[in-house]
Amino acid sequence: MEAREKDRKRRVGAIGSAIVMGIYILLMIGICVWPILKGIFVPFWLKVVAVMIPTVILVSVLTVLKMRLKEIKGGEINEADQY
């Protein structure tokens, strides 16, 4: 029972931190896109870089979240607690 509760807390923590980071990155993308929407001249290469970097980070965060949830579900952490 105690292990299930710890796993639940770990899952909630992992998902919560991914949500916070995702919101932060989406805000960064919004800040980068805002001048483009306002009609301010921005070179094309800068537009691409300004959107791609946060997008790559967001995909990385989601990938790490998936790996973390798989690790928690597999019980790898509980096995390490024994040592």
N, C-alpha and C positions, 0 to 999 in steps of 0.2 A: 504494500500500500504506500509506504513512504517513498519508494522508488518511482511509483507512478506520479505522485505529487511533485517530486523533483523534476521529472521529465516534463510535466505540464508547465511548471514554472519556467523551465529552460526554453520550451517551445514558445511560450508567451513572450519571454524576453527577446528571443531571436526575431520573432515576427514584429514585435514592437519596435525594436531598433531598426529593422529593415523599413518599416513604414515611416519612421522619423527621417531616416536617411533618404528614402524615396521622395518624400515631400520636399526636403531641402534641395535635392537635385532637380526636381521639377521646377522649383522656384528659380534655381540658377538658369535653367533653360528658358524660363519665362523672361528673366532679366536680359538674357542674351537676344531673345527674339523681339523684345519690346521696341528697340530702336528701328528694327526692320519694319515693324507694323506701323510705326509712326511716320515712316517715309524718310527717315534719316539715311543718308548714303552710307553704306557699309560695303567694303569690297567683298566679292563673292567668296574668296578663300577664307576670309574672317568669319563670314556667316557659317560656312561649313565647319570650321574648327570650333566655333562657339557653340554649335549644337552637337557636334559629334563627340567631343570630349565628355560632357555630362551624360550623354546617352550611353557611351561605353561604360562609364562608371555605374550608371543605373543597371545596366545588364549584368555587370560584375556583382553588384549587390544582390540581385535576384538569384544569380548562380550560386553565390556563397550561402544565401539563405536556404536554397534547395539542398545543398550539401550538408548544411548544419542540421536541418530537420531530418535528413536521412541518417545522420550520425546519432542523433538523439533517439530516433526510432529503433535503430539497431542495437542500442544499449552499450555502445562503445565507452561512453563516459562512465556508466555504472561499473563496468569491468575495471576501469582505471582507478576508481575509488577504492578498490580492495587493496591496492598496493601502497 
